[in-house]
Amino acid sequence: MNPLIPRMLLMSGLATCSLALQAQVADVADEDVVTINGCALVRGTSCPGVDLRQADLRHKDLSKADLTGADLRGADLRHAKLDQAKLDNARLDGANFNRASLQQTAMRGASAIGSSFVAVQAWNLNAQGGEFRQADFTGANLEFARFSAARMHDVVLRAANLEMAWLPKADLKGADLSDANLQESKMNHANLESATMTGTRLHYGTYLNMHMTNCIDCPVDWEAHLSPQAQ
């Protein structure tokens, strides 16, 4: 017998076992992928307009997912990862994003009425023109966030980090900004009627033409403290 034949048979058997194992692993991986209404809930998925109401999305990695216009009302997204995801014009009312990661996430025009964003990591969140009435951002990291012209009546931003955030023309009527960090933020023409800013850090921010009627501890005299160069 050719001495190479047993060796060749052994190698062939090992290769067959390896392929079978890979197929088994792939099957298990496919089974682990959660799909709701045709949307595979994985990183980079593309499901614009999908219905994910009341979905349990805790700890899911949906980074770079396209969920434009999706319906996520009442969804549980605690500890989810949504970095660079697209949620423009999505319906997020009543959703729970507590401790989720929303770094560079797009939420332009989204509606998140009464949603909870407690302690989210949302550096450079883009939420221009969004609806965040009565949302809770307590302790959230919103550094460099964009909330231009957002509607934020009665929003809770206690101890939130809004350093260098953009909020021009944002409607923050009745908002609670106690102990928040607004250093170097841009709030020109924002509405802070009946808002609370007790303990808020305001250094180097710009508050030109803000509406501050009945606002508690608002920077009504901020221009008086500007340096001659800044004026």
Residue frames as a rotation matrix with the C-alpha (Angstrom) as fourth column:
MET 1
0.579 0.815 0.000 0.00
0.815 -0.579 0.000 0.00
0.000 0.000 -1.000 0.00
ASN 2
-0.022 -0.538 0.843 1.20
0.406 -0.775 -0.484 3.45
0.914 0.331 0.235 -0.79
PRO 3
-0.453 -0.216 -0.865 2.34
0.888 -0.019 -0.460 4.91
0.083 -0.976 0.201 2.57
LEU 4
-0.994 0.064 0.084 0.77
-0.064 -0.998 -0.005 8.26
0.084 -0.010 0.996 1.64
ILE 5
-0.406 0.909 -0.089 -2.76
0.120 0.150 0.981 6.85
0.906 0.388 -0.170 1.39
PRO 6
0.034 0.454 -0.890 -3.48
0.958 0.240 0.159 6.57
0.286 -0.858 -0.427 5.16
ARG 7
-0.673 -0.355 -0.649 -2.19
0.566 -0.812 -0.143 10.10
-0.477 -0.463 0.747 5.66
MET 8
-0.930 0.354 0.100 -4.38
-0.148 -0.609 0.779 11.41
0.336 0.710 0.619 2.84
LEU 9
-0.164 0.912 -0.377 -7.42
0.479 0.407 0.778 9.64
0.862 -0.053 -0.503 4.27
LEU 10
-0.174 0.020 -0.985 -6.74
0.975 -0.135 -0.175 11.11
-0.136 -0.991 0.003 7.71
MET 11
-0.909 -0.223 -0.352 -6.43
0.186 -0.973 0.135 14.63
-0.373 0.057 0.926 6.30
SER 12
-0.707 0.704 0.069 -9.62
-0.048 -0.145 0.988 14.17
0.706 0.695 0.137 4.28
GLY 13
-0.017 0.710 -0.704 -11.48
0.806 0.426 0.411 13.01
0.592 -0.560 -0.579 7.38
LEU 14
-0.435 -0.228 -0.871 -10.24
0.783 -0.574 -0.241 15.97
-0.445 -0.787 0.428 9.41
ALA 15
-0.998 0.058 -0.019 -11.29
-0.059 -0.831 0.554 18.38
0.016 0.554 0.832 6.67
THR 16
-0.383 0.914 -0.135 -14.78
0.251 0.243 0.937 16.85
0.889 0.325 -0.322 6.57
CYS 17
0.009 0.334 -0.943 -15.12
0.989 0.136 0.058 17.16
0.148 -0.933 -0.329 10.35
SER 18
-0.752 -0.381 -0.538 -13.94
0.478 -0.877 -0.048 20.76
-0.454 -0.293 0.841 10.20
LEU 19
-0.874 0.466 0.137 -16.52
-0.141 -0.513 0.847 21.69
0.465 0.721 0.514 7.55
ALA 20
-0.082 0.876 -0.475 -19.27
0.570 0.432 0.699 19.97
0.818 -0.213 -0.535 9.52
LEU 21
-0.203 -0.076 -0.976 -18.26
0.953 -0.243 -0.179 21.87
-0.224 -0.967 0.122 12.66
GLN 22
-0.963 -0.184 -0.195 -18.22
0.132 -0.959 0.251 25.19
-0.233 0.216 0.948 10.80
ALA 23
-0.579 0.813 0.059 -21.69
0.005 -0.069 0.998 24.51
0.815 0.578 0.036 9.41
GLN 24
0.044 0.580 -0.813 -22.96
0.872 0.375 0.315 23.63
0.487 -0.723 -0.490 12.87
VAL 25
-0.536 -0.328 -0.778 -21.51
0.706 -0.680 -0.199 26.84
-0.463 -0.655 0.596 14.33
ALA 26
-0.979 0.187 0.082 -23.09
-0.088 -0.750 0.655 28.86
0.183 0.634 0.751 11.50
ASP 27
-0.242 0.944 -0.223 -26.47
0.365 0.301 0.881 27.23
0.899 0.132 -0.418 12.18
VAL 28
-0.008 0.179 -0.984 -26.22
1.000 -0.001 -0.008 28.07
-0.003 -0.984 -0.179 15.88
ALA 29
-0.835 -0.369 -0.408 -25.18
0.374 -0.925 0.070 31.65
-0.403 -0.094 0.910 15.04
ASP 30
-0.770 0.609 0.188 -28.18
-0.056 -0.359 0.932 32.00
0.635 0.707 0.311 12.72
GLU 31
0.032 0.811 -0.585 -30.46
0.707 0.395 0.587 30.68
0.707 -0.432 -0.560 15.45
ASP 32
-0.282 -0.236 -0.930 -29.04
0.912 -0.368 -0.183 33.27
-0.299 -0.900 0.319 17.87
VAL 33
-0.985 -0.055 0.166 -30.00
0.120 -0.905 0.408 36.19
0.128 0.422 0.898 15.59
VAL 34
-0.361 0.898 -0.252 -33.27
0.534 -0.023 -0.845 37.67
-0.765 -0.440 -0.471 16.81
THR 35
-0.928 0.149 0.343 -35.60
0.253 -0.423 0.870 38.76
0.275 0.894 0.355 14.01
ILE 36
-0.363 0.847 -0.390 -38.69
0.469 -0.195 -0.861 40.91
-0.805 -0.495 -0.327 14.57
ASN 37
0.632 0.726 -0.270 -41.03
0.077 -0.405 -0.911 41.76
-0.771 0.555 -0.312 11.70
GLY 38
0.864 -0.288 0.413 -38.35
0.487 0.269 -0.831 40.76
0.128 0.919 0.373 9.21
CYS 39
0.618 -0.664 0.422 -35.63
-0.533 -0.748 -0.397 42.85
0.579 0.020 -0.815 10.83
ALA 40
0.437 -0.586 -0.682 -32.50
0.661 0.724 -0.197 40.98
0.609 -0.365 0.704 11.97
LEU 41
0.977 0.003 0.213 -31.42
-0.138 -0.753 0.643 42.73
0.162 -0.658 -0.735 15.16
VAL 42
0.432 -0.902 -0.013 -27.70
0.866 0.410 0.287 42.81
-0.254 -0.135 0.958 14.48
ARG 43
-0.060 -0.602 -0.796 -25.00
0.180 -0.791 0.585 45.40
-0.982 -0.108 0.156 14.04
GLY 44
-0.824 -0.368 -0.431 -25.39
-0.265 -0.423 0.867 47.32
-0.501 0.828 0.251 10.77
THR 45
-0.445 0.726 0.525 -28.87
0.781 0.601 -0.169 46.01
-0.438 0.335 -0.834 10.01
SER 46
-0.979 0.181 -0.092 -31.04
-0.203 -0.837 0.508 48.02
0.015 0.516 0.857 7.59
CYS 47
-0.517 0.846 -0.130 -34.69
0.852 0.523 0.012 48.16
0.078 -0.104 -0.991 8.65
PRO 48
-0.983 0.169 0.071 -36.14
-0.172 -0.984 -0.049 51.61
0.062 -0.061 0.996 7.92
GLY 49
-0.331 0.942 0.046 -39.73
-0.817 -0.311 0.486 51.93
0.473 0.124 0.873 9.08
VAL 50
-0.524 0.104 -0.845 -39.77
0.168 0.986 0.018 48.61
0.835 -0.132 -0.534 10.95
ASP 51
0.443 0.739 0.507 -42.32
-0.522 -0.248 0.816 48.06
0.729 -0.626 0.276 13.74
LEU 52
-0.420 -0.635 -0.649 -40.42
0.306 0.574 -0.759 47.35
0.855 -0.517 -0.047 16.97
ARG 53
0.057 0.532 0.845 -43.04
-0.682 -0.597 0.422 48.53
0.729 -0.600 0.329 19.44
GLN 54
0.699 0.235 0.676 -42.54
-0.712 0.315 0.627 47.14
-0.065 -0.919 0.388 22.95
ALA 55
0.669 -0.483 -0.565 -39.56
0.007 0.764 -0.645 45.09
0.744 0.427 0.515 21.70
ASP 56
0.882 -0.469 0.040 -37.02
0.010 0.103 0.995 43.78
-0.471 -0.877 0.096 24.21
LEU 57
0.746 -0.644 0.171 -33.73
0.168 -0.066 -0.984 45.11
0.644 0.762 0.059 22.83
ARG 58
0.865 -0.422 0.272 -31.72
-0.420 -0.312 0.852 45.13
-0.275 -0.851 -0.447 26.03
HIS 59
0.169 -0.943 0.286 -27.96
-0.215 0.248 0.945 44.80
-0.962 -0.221 -0.161 25.50
LYS 60
0.676 0.095 0.730 -28.41
0.627 0.446 -0.638 44.47
-0.386 0.890 0.243 21.71
ASP 61
-0.407 -0.814 -0.413 -25.59
0.236 -0.531 0.814 45.75
-0.882 0.234 0.409 19.50
LEU 62
0.520 0.644 0.561 -27.35
0.774 -0.077 -0.628 47.82
-0.361 0.761 -0.539 16.84
SER 63
-0.081 -0.657 -0.749 -24.40
0.048 -0.754 0.656 50.05
-0.996 0.017 0.093 16.01
LYS 64
-0.824 -0.299 -0.482 -24.66
-0.371 -0.359 0.857 51.61
-0.429 0.884 0.185 12.54
ALA 65
-0.516 0.728 0.451 -28.17
0.754 0.636 -0.165 50.17
-0.407 0.254 -0.877 12.13
ASP 66
-0.937 0.323 0.129 -30.54
-0.183 -0.773 0.607 52.02
0.296 0.546 0.784 9.80
LEU 67
-0.506 0.805 -0.310 -33.78
0.847 0.395 -0.356 52.40
-0.164 -0.443 -0.882 11.75
THR 68
-0.991 0.121 -0.053 -34.92
-0.131 -0.956 0.261 55.57
-0.019 0.265 0.964 10.01
GLY 69
-0.380 0.924 -0.037 -38.62
-0.799 -0.308 0.516 56.14
0.465 0.225 0.856 10.67
ALA 70
-0.600 0.124 -0.790 -38.86
0.238 0.971 -0.028 52.98
0.764 -0.205 -0.612 12.78
ASP 71
0.347 0.768 0.539 -41.54
-0.527 -0.315 0.789 52.58
0.775 -0.558 0.295 15.45
LEU 72
-0.470 -0.601 -0.646 -39.84
0.296 0.582 -0.757 51.85
0.831 -0.547 -0.096 18.78
ARG 73
-0.051 0.520 0.853 -42.55
-0.710 -0.620 0.335 53.15
0.703 -0.588 0.401 21.08
GLY 74
0.700 0.371 0.611 -42.29
-0.714 0.372 0.593 51.52
-0.007 -0.851 0.525 24.48
ALA 75
0.632 -0.521 -0.574 -39.24
0.075 0.778 -0.623 49.48
0.772 0.351 0.531 23.48
ASP 76
0.915 -0.398 0.058 -36.71
-0.061 0.007 0.998 48.42
-0.398 -0.917 -0.018 26.11
LEU 77
0.703 -0.703 0.106 -33.24
0.148 -0.001 -0.989 49.51
0.695 0.711 0.104 24.95
ARG 78
0.854 -0.396 0.336 -31.45
-0.472 -0.320 0.822 49.52
-0.218 -0.861 -0.460 28.28
HIS 79
0.155 -0.935 0.320 -27.70
-0.252 0.276 0.928 49.02
-0.955 -0.224 -0.192 27.85
ALA 80
0.724 0.120 0.679 -28.16
0.578 0.432 -0.693 48.71
-0.376 0.894 0.243 24.07
LYS 81
-0.350 -0.875 -0.335 -25.41
0.307 -0.445 0.841 49.89
-0.885 0.191 0.425 21.74
LEU 82
0.611 0.655 0.444 -26.66
0.689 -0.165 -0.705 52.26
-0.389 0.737 -0.552 19.04
ASP 83
-0.071 -0.734 -0.675 -23.48
0.076 -0.679 0.730 54.11
-0.995 0.001 0.104 18.14
GLN 84
-0.802 -0.283 -0.526 -23.74
-0.398 -0.403 0.824 55.78
-0.445 0.870 0.210 14.70
ALA 85
-0.544 0.704 0.456 -27.21
0.759 0.645 -0.090 54.30
-0.357 0.297 -0.885 14.22
LYS 86
-0.924 0.321 0.210 -29.82
-0.124 -0.769 0.627 56.16
0.363 0.552 0.751 12.15
LEU 87
-0.491 0.801 -0.342 -33.01
0.836 0.324 -0.443 56.92
-0.244 -0.504 -0.828 14.06
ASP 88
-0.974 0.141 -0.176 -34.05
-0.183 -0.950 0.253 60.02
-0.132 0.279 0.951 12.13
ASN 89
-0.393 0.913 -0.110 -37.83
-0.831 -0.301 0.467 60.58
0.394 0.275 0.877 12.29
ALA 90
-0.650 0.140 -0.747 -38.22
0.250 0.967 -0.037 57.45
0.717 -0.211 -0.664 14.43
ARG 91
0.341 0.805 0.485 -41.06
-0.483 -0.293 0.825 57.09
0.806 -0.516 0.289 16.96
LEU 92
-0.491 -0.700 -0.519 -39.40
0.199 0.490 -0.849 56.56
0.848 -0.520 -0.102 20.33
ASP 93
-0.051 0.538 0.841 -42.15
-0.740 -0.586 0.330 57.70
0.671 -0.605 0.428 22.70
GLY 94
0.701 0.409 0.584 -42.01
-0.713 0.402 0.575 55.94
0.000 -0.819 0.574 26.05
ALA 95
0.639 -0.537 -0.550 -38.89
0.134 0.782 -0.608 53.95
0.758 0.315 0.572 25.13
ASN 96
0.924 -0.369 0.098 -36.29
-0.138 -0.083 0.987 53.12
-0.356 -0.926 -0.128 27.78
PHE 97
0.658 -0.753 -0.013 -32.71
0.042 0.054 -0.998 53.95
0.752 0.656 0.067 26.74
ASN 98
0.869 -0.308 0.388 -31.23
-0.480 -0.332 0.812 53.96
-0.121 -0.892 -0.436 30.23
ARG 99
0.229 -0.923 0.311 -27.44
-0.377 0.211 0.902 53.47
-0.898 -0.323 -0.300 30.13
ALA 100
0.744 0.022 0.667 -27.49
0.570 0.501 -0.652 52.87
-0.349 0.865 0.360 26.36
SER 101
-0.363 -0.884 -0.296 -24.67
0.374 -0.429 0.822 54.04
-0.853 0.188 0.486 24.11
LEU 102
0.679 0.652 0.337 -25.78
0.628 -0.279 -0.727 56.63
-0.380 0.705 -0.599 21.55
GLN 103
-0.116 -0.832 -0.543 -22.44
0.168 -0.555 0.815 57.99
-0.979 0.003 0.204 20.38
GLN 104
-0.820 -0.228 -0.525 -22.86
-0.380 -0.470 0.797 59.94
-0.428 0.853 0.299 17.12
THR 105
-0.545 0.720 0.430 -26.38
0.739 0.655 -0.160 58.58
-0.397 0.230 -0.889 16.75
ALA 106
-0.950 0.268 0.158 -28.79
-0.108 -0.761 0.640 60.39
0.292 0.591 0.752 14.41
MET 107
-0.468 0.846 -0.253 -32.21
0.821 0.311 -0.479 61.28
-0.326 -0.432 -0.841 15.87
ARG 108
-0.978 0.080 -0.190 -33.14
-0.135 -0.946 0.295 64.26
-0.156 0.314 0.937 13.73
GLY 109
-0.452 0.880 -0.144 -36.88
-0.764 -0.299 0.572 64.87
0.461 0.368 0.808 13.86
ALA 110
-0.610 0.213 -0.763 -37.45
0.323 0.946 0.005 61.85
0.723 -0.243 -0.646 16.12
SER 111
0.193 0.719 0.667 -40.26
-0.622 -0.437 0.650 61.83
0.759 -0.540 0.363 18.68
ALA 112
-0.466 -0.408 -0.785 -39.23
0.371 0.715 -0.593 60.65
0.803 -0.568 -0.182 22.16
ILE 113
-0.020 0.564 0.825 -42.01
-0.639 -0.642 0.424 62.00
0.769 -0.519 0.374 24.35
GLY 114
0.663 0.342 0.666 -41.69
-0.748 0.278 0.602 60.69
0.021 -0.898 0.440 27.90
SER 115
0.686 -0.475 -0.551 -38.72
0.142 0.830 -0.539 58.50
0.713 0.292 0.637 27.01
SER 116
0.911 -0.401 0.098 -35.98
-0.154 -0.112 0.982 57.71
-0.382 -0.909 -0.164 29.52
PHE 117
0.639 -0.770 -0.003 -32.34
0.096 0.084 -0.992 58.39
0.764 0.633 0.127 28.67
VAL 118
0.908 -0.259 0.329 -30.89
-0.395 -0.268 0.879 58.18
-0.139 -0.928 -0.346 32.18
ALA 119
0.282 -0.920 0.273 -27.08
-0.365 0.160 0.917 57.97
-0.887 -0.359 -0.291 32.17
VAL 120
0.882 -0.013 0.470 -26.82
0.419 0.478 -0.772 57.41
-0.215 0.878 0.427 28.40
GLN 121
-0.214 -0.944 -0.253 -23.48
0.290 -0.308 0.906 57.93
-0.933 0.120 0.339 26.69
ALA 122
0.560 0.587 0.584 -24.54
0.756 -0.074 -0.650 60.16
-0.338 0.806 -0.485 23.81
TRP 123
-0.228 -0.746 -0.626 -21.47
0.173 -0.664 0.728 62.11
-0.958 0.058 0.280 22.73
ASN 124
-0.847 -0.145 -0.511 -22.27
-0.392 -0.477 0.787 64.08
-0.358 0.867 0.347 19.55
LEU 125
-0.376 0.834 0.404 -25.89
0.713 0.539 -0.448 62.93
-0.591 0.120 -0.797 19.42
ASN 126
-0.997 0.080 -0.015 -27.63
-0.068 -0.720 0.691 64.60
0.044 0.690 0.723 16.46
ALA 127
-0.461 0.876 -0.142 -31.20
0.856 0.396 -0.333 65.33
-0.236 -0.275 -0.932 17.51
GLN 128
-0.967 0.066 -0.245 -32.02
-0.114 -0.976 0.188 68.57
-0.227 0.210 0.951 15.71
GLY 129
-0.516 0.833 -0.198 -35.74
-0.754 -0.331 0.568 69.28
0.407 0.442 0.799 15.53
GLY 130
-0.670 0.235 -0.704 -36.63
0.293 0.955 0.041 66.32
0.682 -0.179 -0.709 17.74
GLU 131
0.228 0.812 0.537 -39.53
-0.537 -0.355 0.765 66.09
0.812 -0.463 0.355 20.18
PHE 132
-0.516 -0.533 -0.671 -38.29
0.304 0.618 -0.725 65.29
0.801 -0.578 -0.157 23.71
ARG 133
-0.041 0.585 0.810 -41.14
-0.680 -0.610 0.406 66.58
0.732 -0.534 0.423 25.83
GLN 134
0.630 0.314 0.710 -40.97
-0.776 0.274 0.568 65.17
-0.016 -0.909 0.416 29.40
ALA 135
0.616 -0.520 -0.592 -38.00
0.133 0.809 -0.572 62.96
0.776 0.274 0.568 28.52
ASP 136
0.941 -0.298 0.161 -35.54
-0.202 -0.111 0.973 62.14
-0.272 -0.948 -0.165 31.31
PHE 137
0.571 -0.819 -0.065 -31.82
0.093 0.143 -0.985 62.72
0.816 0.556 0.158 30.63
THR 138
0.888 -0.224 0.402 -30.68
-0.454 -0.280 0.846 62.64
-0.077 -0.933 -0.350 34.26
GLY 139
0.339 -0.857 0.388 -26.92
-0.285 0.300 0.910 62.12
-0.897 -0.419 -0.142 34.42
ALA 140
0.813 0.017 0.582 -26.63
0.498 0.497 -0.711 61.72
-0.301 0.868 0.396 30.65
ASN 141
-0.275 -0.911 -0.308 -23.42
0.289 -0.384 0.877 62.48
-0.917 0.151 0.369 28.79
LEU 142
0.661 0.590 0.465 -24.55
0.662 -0.166 -0.730 64.79
-0.353 0.790 -0.501 25.97
GLU 143
-0.004 -0.768 -0.641 -21.25
0.046 -0.640 0.767 66.47
-0.999 -0.026 0.038 25.24
PHE 144
-0.872 -0.350 -0.341 -21.23
-0.240 -0.300 0.923 68.02
-0.426 0.887 0.177 21.74
ALA 145
-0.405 0.790 0.461 -24.89
0.771 0.566 -0.293 66.97
-0.492 0.237 -0.838 21.28
ARG 146
-0.988 0.136 0.068 -27.01
-0.058 -0.750 0.658 68.84
0.141 0.647 0.750 18.74
PHE 147
-0.400 0.899 -0.177 -30.51
0.830 0.273 -0.487 69.83
-0.390 -0.341 -0.855 19.88
SER 148
-0.974 0.005 -0.228 -31.08
-0.086 -0.934 0.348 72.85
-0.211 0.358 0.909 17.62
ALA 149
-0.504 0.851 -0.147 -34.79
-0.797 -0.391 0.461 73.75
0.335 0.349 0.875 17.49
ALA 150
-0.707 0.258 -0.658 -35.69
0.321 0.947 0.027 70.65
0.630 -0.192 -0.753 19.50
ARG 151
0.128 0.822 0.554 -38.94
-0.550 -0.406 0.730 70.71
0.825 -0.398 0.400 21.49
MET 152
-0.488 -0.509 -0.709 -38.04
0.333 0.642 -0.691 69.88
0.807 -0.573 -0.144 25.08
HIS 153
0.073 0.609 0.790 -40.89
-0.649 -0.572 0.501 71.05
0.757 -0.550 0.353 27.33
ASP 154
0.654 0.262 0.709 -40.48
-0.756 0.267 0.598 69.79
-0.033 -0.927 0.373 30.91
VAL 155
0.552 -0.553 -0.624 -37.43
0.035 0.763 -0.645 67.72
0.833 0.335 0.441 29.99
VAL 156
0.946 -0.298 0.129 -35.25
-0.132 0.009 0.991 66.55
-0.296 -0.955 -0.031 32.89
LEU 157
0.566 -0.825 0.001 -31.54
0.118 0.080 -0.990 67.28
0.816 0.560 0.143 32.41
ARG 158
0.888 -0.199 0.415 -30.42
-0.457 -0.283 0.843 67.12
-0.050 -0.938 -0.343 36.02
ALA 159
0.295 -0.887 0.355 -26.65
-0.373 0.235 0.898 66.65
-0.880 -0.397 -0.261 36.32
ALA 160
0.798 -0.010 0.603 -26.41
0.520 0.519 -0.678 66.05
-0.306 0.854 0.420 32.57
ASN 161
-0.227 -0.922 -0.313 -23.20
0.324 -0.375 0.869 66.89
-0.918 0.096 0.384 30.73
LEU 162
0.732 0.511 0.450 -24.05
0.618 -0.221 -0.754 69.32
-0.286 0.831 -0.478 27.92
GLU 163
0.111 -0.781 -0.614 -20.61
0.028 -0.615 0.788 70.81
-0.993 -0.104 -0.047 27.53
MET 164
-0.780 -0.437 -0.447 -20.19
-0.327 -0.325 0.888 72.32
-0.533 0.839 0.110 24.06
ALA 165
-0.400 0.726 0.560 -23.72
0.780 0.590 -0.208 71.21
-0.481 0.354 -0.802 23.15
TRP 166
-0.985 0.152 0.081 -25.74
-0.066 -0.766 0.639 73.15
0.159 0.624 0.765 20.58
LEU 167
-0.420 0.890 -0.175 -29.25
0.848 0.316 -0.426 74.18
-0.324 -0.328 -0.888 21.65
PRO 168
-0.949 0.106 -0.298 -30.05
-0.170 -0.965 0.200 77.31
-0.267 0.241 0.933 19.61
LYS 169
-0.441 0.876 -0.195 -33.82
-0.807 -0.292 0.513 77.87
0.392 0.383 0.836 19.35
ALA 170
-0.704 0.215 -0.677 -34.45
0.345 0.937 -0.062 74.81
0.621 -0.277 -0.734 21.54
ASP 171
0.050 0.809 0.586 -37.73
-0.537 -0.473 0.699 75.04
0.842 -0.350 0.410 23.45
LEU 172
-0.606 -0.416 -0.678 -36.82
0.347 0.629 -0.696 74.16
0.716 -0.657 -0.237 27.04
LYS 173
-0.158 0.634 0.757 -39.90
-0.668 -0.633 0.391 75.59
0.727 -0.444 0.524 28.75
GLY 174
0.699 0.502 0.509 -40.17
-0.700 0.338 0.629 74.13
0.144 -0.796 0.587 32.25
ALA 175
0.474 -0.582 -0.661 -36.95
0.060 0.770 -0.635 72.13
0.879 0.261 0.400 31.86
ASP 176
0.954 -0.257 0.151 -34.95
-0.162 -0.022 0.987 71.04
-0.251 -0.966 -0.062 34.90
LEU 177
0.567 -0.824 -0.024 -31.27
0.078 0.083 -0.993 71.78
0.820 0.561 0.111 34.29
SER 178
0.850 -0.212 0.482 -30.22
-0.526 -0.286 0.801 71.65
-0.032 -0.935 -0.354 37.93
ASP 179
0.340 -0.831 0.441 -26.52
-0.350 0.324 0.879 70.86
-0.873 -0.453 -0.181 38.37
ALA 180
0.830 -0.047 0.556 -26.09
0.503 0.495 -0.708 70.35
-0.242 0.867 0.435 34.63
ASN 181
-0.197 -0.937 -0.289 -22.86
0.378 -0.345 0.859 71.22
-0.905 0.060 0.422 32.84
LEU 182
0.778 0.498 0.383 -23.55
0.563 -0.281 -0.777 73.80
-0.280 0.820 -0.499 30.12
GLN 183
0.155 -0.806 -0.571 -20.01
-0.030 -0.582 0.813 75.12
-0.987 -0.109 -0.114 29.80
GLU 184
-0.759 -0.520 -0.393 -19.30
-0.302 -0.253 0.919 76.42
-0.577 0.816 0.035 26.29
SER 185
-0.336 0.723 0.604 -22.80
0.796 0.561 -0.229 75.47
-0.504 0.404 -0.764 25.17
LYS 186
-0.996 0.088 0.031 -24.63
-0.049 -0.776 0.629 77.49
0.080 0.625 0.776 22.52
MET 187
-0.452 0.879 -0.151 -28.18
0.827 0.350 -0.440 78.42
-0.334 -0.324 -0.885 23.54
ASN 188
-0.948 0.063 -0.312 -28.90
-0.148 -0.955 0.256 81.52
-0.282 0.289 0.915 21.48
HIS 189
-0.502 0.837 -0.220 -32.64
-0.781 -0.329 0.530 82.21
0.371 0.438 0.819 21.08
ALA 190
-0.708 0.261 -0.656 -33.56
0.348 0.937 -0.002 79.22
0.615 -0.230 -0.754 23.26
ASN 191
0.124 0.824 0.552 -36.73
-0.486 -0.435 0.758 79.31
0.865 -0.363 0.346 25.35
LEU 192
-0.682 -0.401 -0.612 -36.10
0.345 0.562 -0.752 78.75
0.645 -0.724 -0.245 29.07
GLU 193
-0.215 0.711 0.669 -39.38
-0.685 -0.598 0.416 80.05
0.696 -0.369 0.616 30.40
SER 194
0.625 0.527 0.576 -40.09
-0.771 0.303 0.560 78.58
0.120 -0.794 0.595 33.86
ALA 195
0.480 -0.550 -0.684 -36.96
0.128 0.815 -0.565 76.43
0.868 0.183 0.462 33.64
THR 196
0.957 -0.249 0.147 -34.68
-0.179 -0.112 0.977 75.67
-0.227 -0.962 -0.152 36.61
MET 197
0.554 -0.830 -0.070 -30.92
0.081 0.137 -0.987 76.19
0.829 0.541 0.143 36.36
THR 198
0.799 -0.227 0.557 -29.89
-0.601 -0.279 0.749 75.98
-0.015 -0.933 -0.359 40.02
GLY 199
0.379 -0.751 0.541 -26.29
-0.224 0.493 0.841 74.85
-0.898 -0.440 0.018 40.31
THR 200
0.861 -0.017 0.508 -25.84
0.473 0.394 -0.788 74.76
-0.187 0.919 0.347 36.54
ARG 201
-0.106 -0.954 -0.279 -22.31
0.425 -0.297 0.855 75.40
-0.899 -0.028 0.437 35.27
LEU 202
0.797 0.584 0.152 -22.50
0.441 -0.392 -0.807 78.12
-0.412 0.711 -0.570 32.63
HIS 203
0.108 -0.830 -0.547 -18.90
-0.066 -0.555 0.830 79.24
-0.992 -0.053 -0.114 32.02
TYR 204
-0.736 -0.593 -0.326 -18.11
-0.258 -0.201 0.945 80.41
-0.626 0.780 -0.005 28.48
GLY 205
-0.345 0.692 0.634 -21.55
0.844 0.524 -0.112 79.55
-0.410 0.497 -0.765 27.14
THR 206
-0.993 0.117 0.024 -23.51
-0.091 -0.872 0.482 81.87
0.078 0.476 0.876 24.86
TYR 207
-0.462 0.868 -0.180 -27.07
0.801 0.322 -0.504 82.77
-0.380 -0.377 -0.845 25.82
LEU 208
-0.972 0.009 -0.233 -27.91
-0.099 -0.921 0.376 85.58
-0.211 0.389 0.897 23.42
ASN 209
-0.518 0.839 -0.166 -31.60
-0.791 -0.396 0.467 86.51
0.327 0.373 0.869 23.18
MET 210
-0.814 0.275 -0.512 -32.75
0.375 0.922 -0.100 83.64
0.444 -0.274 -0.853 25.39
HIS 211
0.025 0.884 0.466 -36.30
-0.420 -0.413 0.808 83.86
0.907 -0.216 0.361 26.72
MET 212
-0.698 -0.472 -0.538 -35.98
0.282 0.509 -0.813 83.53
0.658 -0.720 -0.222 30.51
THR 213
-0.173 0.721 0.672 -39.33
-0.710 -0.563 0.422 84.61
0.682 -0.404 0.609 31.98
ASN 214
0.654 0.484 0.581 -39.88
-0.753 0.348 0.558 83.02
0.068 -0.803 0.592 35.41
CYS 215
0.489 -0.580 -0.651 -36.69
0.102 0.780 -0.618 81.01
0.866 0.236 0.441 35.01
ILE 216
0.982 -0.170 0.081 -34.98
-0.090 -0.048 0.995 80.08
-0.165 -0.984 -0.062 38.28
ASP 217
0.325 -0.946 -0.016 -31.27
-0.005 -0.019 1.000 80.98
-0.946 -0.325 -0.011 38.34
CYS 218
0.691 -0.092 0.717 -31.08
0.721 0.154 -0.675 81.64
-0.049 0.984 0.173 34.61
PRO 219
-0.313 -0.920 -0.237 -28.05
0.852 -0.382 0.358 83.70
-0.420 -0.090 0.903 33.45
VAL 220
0.679 0.713 0.174 -30.02
0.719 -0.598 -0.354 86.91
-0.148 0.366 -0.919 32.91
ASP 221
0.855 -0.414 -0.312 -26.86
-0.373 -0.909 0.186 89.01
-0.361 -0.043 -0.932 33.30
TRP 222
0.597 -0.657 0.461 -24.44
0.603 0.746 0.282 86.73
-0.529 0.109 0.841 31.50
GLU 223
0.548 -0.385 0.743 -23.29
0.629 -0.396 -0.669 89.45
0.552 0.834 0.025 29.08
ALA 224
0.866 -0.197 0.460 -22.18
-0.395 -0.834 0.385 91.63
0.308 -0.515 -0.800 32.00
HIS 225
0.631 -0.631 0.450 -19.56
-0.235 0.398 0.887 89.04
-0.739 -0.666 0.103 32.88
LEU 226
0.805 -0.346 0.481 -18.08
0.592 0.435 -0.678 88.77
0.025 0.831 0.555 29.39
SER 227
-0.135 -0.912 -0.388 -14.56
0.655 -0.376 0.656 89.98
-0.744 -0.165 0.648 28.83
PRO 228
0.159 0.174 -0.972 -14.20
-0.412 -0.883 -0.225 93.08
-0.897 0.436 -0.069 26.60
GLN 229
-0.789 -0.511 -0.342 -12.74
-0.527 0.275 0.804 90.85
-0.317 0.815 -0.486 23.87
ALA 230
-0.780 0.537 0.321 -15.75
0.562 0.827 -0.017 88.51
-0.275 0.167 -0.947 23.96
GLN 231
0.154 0.864 -0.479 -18.16
0.410 -0.497 -0.765 91.44
-0.899 -0.078 -0.431 23.83
